[in-house]
Every structure is written in C-alpha cells, then in structure tokens.
Amino acid sequence: MFDIQYEDENSIARAGLLKTAHGKVETPFFMPVATRAIGKYIGPFDYKEMNANAIICNAFILSLRPGIDVIHKAGGIHKFMNFNKTIFTDCGGFQMLRESFLQNSTKKGINFTNPFDNSTIFVTPEKIMEIEQTINSDVAMVLDDVSPYGASYEQFVNSLKNTMRWAEECKKYHTNEKQLLFGIVQGGFFKDLREKSAKFVSELDIDGIAIGGLAIGEPMKEMFKAVDYSMPYISKEKIHYLMGVGSPDHLLECISKGIDCFDSVFPTQNGRHNTLFTWDGKISIKKAKYKFDLNPIDENCSCKICKNLTKSYLHHLAKINDPEAKRYMQHHNLHFMQELMRKARTAIKEGQFEKFKKEFENNFKKKE
C-alpha cells in the first residue's frame, strides 16, 4: 500500500509510492479539492491536464447532493465524475467549523443541518463508512470531531475522545478491502493531546495517518508546532497526510518534517482572487503594471494558460470579473502545485531537498 523509496540525507523528508485501487501515486503529492466531485469553476478535465494523480472529495456533502444512490448507480465516484485516478473522500468533520452546518455533537456522532433543505442529518461512524464505501473512493477518512482554533483545553479533550472512539468504530464498520482507511490525529494545539492522539492512531490497524484540525485560522507557528507535537509518535511506515495545508512554502517545510501528502483550497482560493503562484513569488494580476504585459504568468511554467495567454489578457479578464478568468488562474495555480511536488520528489531522490527548499523559499518570498 505504501512504500518508502528514498529518504533525504539532511531531513526526514521521504519519497515513496502509495498504491490504491486506481493506480500508484508518487509521494509527496498535493490533491486538488473537488468537494462536490468538482471544484469551483474547475473539474476533472483540468485535473487530468495538470497530471494530478489524486484528488479529494467530501463524502458527507456528496451524500446530500447528488446522493449516494446516484453515485452508486453510476458505478462509483470515479465513473460518476470520469476521473480514473486516486480519489480520497473526507468524512465531513471539517464542516463542524461552519456554523451553517453544525448543530451539535454527541458521543455517538454529529448533528448537521442539511444546507439544501434545512433538515437535520445525524452522522455516525457507521453512517460515514456506509457513505464512503458506497461512493467507493480509494481512500476513506474516519469520522473526526474538529474544534475551532481558540477553543478551550476541555473542548479539545472532548473532541479528541470522540475522534478516538469514532476511529475504532469506523474501523469496525469498514469492510471494503480494496478501499484504504486513514485515521486522523487531533488534539488542537496542545502537546499532550497531540501526542496521545498520534500514539492512539498509530496503534490502530489502518492504512494511513492524517494530521487534522490545522489551517483553521491559527498563526503559522502554531500550525508547525502541532505538526511537531504529532510526528515523533506517528508510525514511520504509514503514509503521513497533512489535511488542509496548501501554501507552497508551508508544504515544503512540512515535507521536511516527514509529511507525504496534502490537500487544500488555498491554491484555488488564491486563483479566484487573482493571485497567481510563480517560481519568483506570488503576483496579483489585477495590478495596473500588467495591463500591457504580453508575457505569460511564468516563463518557466508548462501549463496551458502560460503557453497560450498573456498577463495582459488575464489582467483584462480579472478587471471585468469574467468567470473564465477564475478557471484559468485556478488551473495555473494547481498545475504549479503539481510541478512543485514533482520537483520536491526529484530533489529528495537526488539528496538535494534542503537546498531545493531554501532556494524555493527565497524566491517565493520575493515581492512584486
């Protein structure tokens, strides 16, 4: 399922291979977020063009619309959205951070408000396993309890108790041998809770270990501390997945800490707000300086946007708020993330990861 093939000499970064029912994915890798089996303005054709070998959908959201019966009749999530590579499904625990979704949680599960008809949906470990196995993703996440940044120690303790209890129940109800099951480390920003959670998940007989509950509004230093609290107690042999973190420089820092895969809406959110990633830093395409700029976003980028469109044209589309501009800029940013991971893998294999990381960070921090 997961094989470590290369380890960096100057850090604990590693490159490996995750094997799923829909192929092999080289690590480290970044997953575009296709919450509803599609992103905002961007979808399966784009994922294929940018050579994304894994994406993540939200099982809970998909169970509400179109419904697991629709996806099951189509033959599973891969056939439904015509994407024949690795698909992860999240459990929906992250929706606890959204007031429009969350009602309350109990020891048995989470009460959510269905945003489409305002009915109450009670999600239990048994229910989420039924959903994820019917959807038939390659990787299913256990149900977790996520507390917001700034919550009390006692609230994080209760959330962790639920997460640990639910992980054991998910394991019991997970019967699809072709689908991988990942546990989730929680515990907020408290060292003792992260340590306890990491040890617990590592002792479960599951296929991968995710670190959750981060990138929820906390300062960057707090996020890195939470990763550092968790990593010493996570099984080295399992794949390590950091959920929700997507800034390019943060990804490289976390790869150096032993993380193997990521997902985040950060690149697409930036694209929709006219911020583009380049190998010489971020640029805001709406700035007046790009009105007459006939160069591509990045001379060193091989995406179809850089090959065919100029900054001047994208500046125009951004100024008139054309929806197609949002798709173009998201496509570029996600392609950039795939290239970043490809270069990171190469650097690890060649024993040059720390050098690559430092050079990238210096260039990416450049101001316009």
C-alpha positions in Angstrom: 0.0 0.0 0.0 2.8 2.5 0.9 6.5 2.0 0.2 9.2 4.5 1.2 11.7 4.5 -1.7 14.0 7.5 -0.9 14.9 9.4 2.3 16.6 12.8 2.4 20.0 12.9 4.0 19.6 16.2 5.8 16.0 16.0 6.9 13.2 13.4 7.4 11.7 14.1 4.0 11.0 11.0 2.1 9.7 10.0 -1.4 7.5 6.9 -1.7 4.7 5.2 -3.6 1.1 4.9 -2.4 -0.8 2.1 -4.1 -4.5 2.3 -4.4 -7.3 0.5 -6.4 -6.9 3.2 -9.1 -3.1 3.2 -9.5 0.1 4.4 -7.9 0.7 7.9 -6.6 4.3 9.1 -6.0 4.8 10.9 -2.8 5.0 13.7 -1.8 1.9 14.8 -3.6 -0.8 17.5 -3.5 -4.5 16.9 -4.0 -6.8 19.4 -5.6 -10.1 19.7 -3.6 -13.2 18.6 -5.6 -15.7 18.9 -2.7 -18.8 18.1 -4.8 -17.0 15.9 -7.3 -15.9 19.2 -8.9 -14.1 22.4 -7.8 -15.4 25.9 -8.3 -15.0 26.7 -12.0 -12.6 23.7 -12.4 -13.1 20.0 -12.8 -12.0 16.5 -14.0 -10.6 17.6 -17.4 -8.4 20.2 -15.6 -7.2 17.6 -13.1 -6.2 15.3 -15.9 -4.4 18.0 -17.9 -2.3 19.1 -14.9 -1.4 15.4 -14.2 -3.0 15.3 -10.8 -2.8 11.7 -9.8 -5.0 12.2 -6.7 -7.9 14.4 -5.7 -10.2 14.7 -2.6 -14.0 14.9 -2.5 -16.3 15.4 0.5 -18.3 12.2 1.2 -20.8 14.0 3.5 -21.6 16.7 1.0 -21.9 14.2 -1.8 -24.3 12.1 0.3 -26.6 15.2 0.5 -26.4 16.0 -3.2 -26.5 14.2 -5.6 -26.9 11.4 -3.0 -25.0 8.1 -2.7 -27.7 6.3 -4.7 -26.9 8.4 -7.8 -23.1 7.8 -7.4 -23.7 4.0 -6.8 -25.8 3.7 -9.9 -23.1 5.4 -11.9 -20.7 2.7 -10.8 -18.9 4.7 -8.1 -17.3 8.1 -7.8 -14.6 7.5 -10.5 -17.2 6.7 -13.2 -19.6 9.4 -12.0 -17.1 12.2 -12.5 -15.0 10.5 -15.1 -11.7 10.6 -13.2 -9.9 7.3 -13.2 -7.1 8.1 -10.8 -6.9 8.0 -7.0 -9.8 9.7 -5.1 -9.8 10.4 -1.4 -13.0 11.1 0.5 -13.2 13.3 3.6 -15.7 12.4 6.3 -17.2 15.9 6.7 -15.8 16.5 10.2 -14.3 19.8 8.9 -17.9 21.1 8.4 -18.1 21.3 12.2 -16.2 24.6 11.8 -19.0 26.1 9.7 -21.9 27.4 11.7 -24.3 26.9 8.8 -23.7 23.1 9.0 -23.1 22.3 12.7 -25.8 21.8 15.2 -24.1 19.8 17.9 -22.0 16.7 18.5 -22.6 13.8 20.9 -20.6 10.7 21.9 -22.4 8.9 19.1 -21.9 11.3 16.2 -22.6 14.8 14.8 -25.9 16.6 14.0 -25.5 18.7 10.9 -28.0 20.9 9.1 -28.6 19.9 5.5 -28.0 23.2 3.6 -30.3 22.2 0.8 -33.5 21.7 2.8 -32.6 22.6 6.4 -33.3 19.1 7.7 -31.1 17.5 10.4 -28.6 14.9 9.4 -27.1 12.7 12.1 -23.7 11.4 11.0 -22.2 8.5 12.9 -19.1 6.3 12.3 -21.3 3.6 10.9 -23.2 6.1 8.6 -20.0 7.7 7.2 -18.5 4.3 6.5 -21.6 3.3 4.6 -21.4 6.6 2.6 -17.7 6.3 1.8 -17.9 2.6 0.9 -20.9 3.2 -1.4 -19.2 6.1 -3.1 -16.2 3.7 -3.5 -13.4 6.1 -3.1 -9.8 4.8 -3.0 -9.1 6.2 0.5 -11.8 6.8 3.2 -11.2 9.1 6.2 -12.6 8.2 9.6 -15.1 10.5 11.2 -13.4 13.0 13.4 -14.5 15.8 15.8 -12.9 19.1 15.0 -12.8 22.0 17.5 -12.2 25.6 16.3 -9.0 27.5 16.9 -9.2 29.2 20.3 -11.4 26.5 21.9 -10.7 25.6 25.5 -8.4 22.7 26.5 -11.5 20.9 27.8 -13.3 21.3 24.5 -10.3 19.8 22.7 -10.2 16.9 25.2 -13.8 16.1 24.5 -13.2 16.4 20.7 -10.3 14.0 21.0 -12.2 11.5 23.0 -14.9 11.4 20.3 -12.3 11.2 17.5 -10.6 8.2 19.1 -13.9 6.5 19.8 -15.2 7.1 16.3 -12.0 5.9 14.7 -12.4 2.5 16.4 -16.0 2.3 15.3 -15.1 3.3 11.7 -12.5 0.5 11.6 -15.2 -2.0 12.8 -17.7 -0.9 10.1 -15.1 -0.6 7.3 -15.3 -3.9 5.2 -14.2 -2.8 1.7 -10.8 -4.5 1.4 -10.0 -2.5 -1.8 -10.5 0.8 -0.1 -7.8 2.2 2.2 -8.8 3.6 5.6 -7.0 6.6 7.2 -7.1 7.7 10.8 -6.9 11.3 11.9 -4.7 12.9 14.6 -6.5 15.6 16.5 -5.7 17.4 19.8 -5.7 21.0 18.8 -2.6 23.0 19.7 -1.8 21.1 23.0 1.3 19.0 23.1 0.0 16.3 25.4 -3.2 15.9 23.4 -1.4 15.7 20.0 1.0 13.1 21.5 -1.9 11.0 22.9 -3.8 11.1 19.6 -0.8 10.3 17.5 0.1 7.3 19.6 -3.5 6.1 19.5 -3.9 6.3 15.7 -0.5 4.7 15.1 -1.6 1.7 17.1 -4.8 1.2 15.1 -4.5 -1.4 12.3 -5.2 1.1 9.5 -3.6 2.1 6.2 -2.6 5.7 6.7 -2.4 8.5 9.3 -3.6 12.1 8.8 -3.0 15.2 10.9 -6.2 17.2 11.1 -7.6 20.3 12.8 -5.0 22.6 11.3 -5.1 25.6 8.9 -8.2 26.8 10.7 -7.1 30.3 11.4 -4.2 29.7 13.7 -0.8 31.5 13.3 1.7 29.7 11.1 4.0 29.0 14.1 1.1 27.2 15.9 0.4 25.0 13.0 4.1 23.9 12.7 4.2 23.3 16.4 1.1 21.0 16.2 2.8 19.0 13.4 6.0 18.8 15.5 4.0 17.6 18.5 2.5 14.8 16.4 5.2 13.5 14.2 7.5 11.7 16.7 4.7 9.4 17.7 3.3 8.6 14.2 4.2 5.3 12.7 7.0 5.8 10.2 5.9 3.0 8.0 2.4 4.5 7.3 1.8 7.4 4.8 1.6 10.8 6.5 -1.2 13.1 5.3 -1.5 16.8 6.5 -5.0 17.9 5.9 -5.9 21.4 4.7 -2.5 23.0 4.4 -1.7 24.4 0.9 0.7 27.3 0.8 3.6 26.2 -1.3 6.3 27.2 1.2 4.4 25.6 4.0 4.2 22.3 2.1 8.0 22.2 1.6 8.5 22.9 5.3 6.1 20.1 6.2 7.7 17.7 3.7 11.0 18.3 5.6 9.1 17.2 8.7 8.1 13.9 7.1 4.7 14.7 5.6 3.8 12.8 2.4 0.6 14.3 1.0 -1.6 17.3 1.3 -4.9 18.8 0.2 -6.1 22.4 0.4 -8.3 25.0 -1.3 -5.5 27.6 -0.8 -4.2 27.5 -4.4 -7.7 27.7 -5.9 -8.9 30.4 -3.5 -5.9 32.5 -4.4 -6.6 31.9 -8.1 -10.2 33.1 -7.8 -8.9 36.2 -6.1 -6.5 36.9 -8.9 -3.3 35.8 -7.0 -1.0 33.6 -9.1 1.9 31.5 -8.0 5.2 31.7 -9.9 8.7 30.5 -9.2 9.7 34.1 -8.4 6.8 34.7 -5.9 3.1 35.5 -6.0 1.7 38.1 -8.3 -1.7 40.0 -8.2 -2.8 40.0 -11.8 -5.2 43.0 -11.3 -2.4 45.4 -10.7 -2.0 48.1 -13.3 1.5 47.0 -14.1 0.2 44.0 -16.0 -2.2 45.9 -18.4 0.4 45.9 -21.2 2.4 42.9 -20.2 2.5 40.4 -23.1 4.5 37.8 -21.2 3.0 34.6 -19.7 2.4 34.3 -16.0 5.6 32.4 -15.6 8.2 31.8 -18.4 9.1 28.5 -16.7 5.6 27.1 -16.5 4.3 24.5 -18.9 0.6 24.8 -18.1 -1.8 25.6 -21.0 -2.5 29.0 -19.5 1.1 30.1 -19.6 1.5 28.6 -23.1 -1.4 30.4 -24.6 -2.3 33.5 -22.6 -0.6 36.7 -21.6 -0.6 38.6 -18.3 -2.3 41.5 -20.2 -5.2 39.3 -21.3 -5.6 37.8 -17.8 -5.4 41.3 -16.3 -8.3 42.3 -18.6 -10.4 39.2 -17.7 -9.8 39.9 -14.0 -10.8 43.5 -14.3 -14.1 42.6 -15.9 -14.6 39.8 -13.4 -15.1 37.2 -16.1 -15.8 33.7 -14.7 -13.4 32.1 -17.2 -10.6 34.0 -15.6 -11.2 32.3 -12.4 -10.9 28.9 -14.1 -7.7 29.9 -15.9 -6.0 31.2 -12.8 -7.0 28.2 -10.7 -5.8 25.9 -13.4 -2.4 27.6 -13.4 -2.0 27.5 -9.6 -3.0 23.8 -9.3 -0.6 23.0 -12.2 2.1 24.9 -10.2 1.4 22.8 -7.2 1.8 19.6 -9.2 5.1 20.8 -10.6 6.3 21.8 -7.1 5.6 18.3 -5.8 7.4 16.8 -8.8 10.5 18.9 -8.2 10.4 18.1 -4.5 10.3 14.4 -5.2 13.2 14.7 -7.6 15.2 16.7 -5.0 14.6 14.1 -2.4 15.7 11.3 -4.7 18.9 13.2 -5.5 19.6 14.1 -1.9 19.1 17.8 -2.6 15.8 18.5 -0.9 17.1 21.1 1.7 18.9 23.0 -1.0 15.8 23.0 -3.2 13.6 24.1 -0.3 15.8 27.0 0.7 16.1 28.2 -2.9 12.4 28.0 -3.5 11.6 29.8 -0.2 13.9 32.6 -1.0 12.4 33.1 -4.5 8.8 32.6 -3.4 9.1 35.4 -0.8 10.1 38.0 -3.4 7.7 40.9 -3.5 6.3 42.3 -6.7 
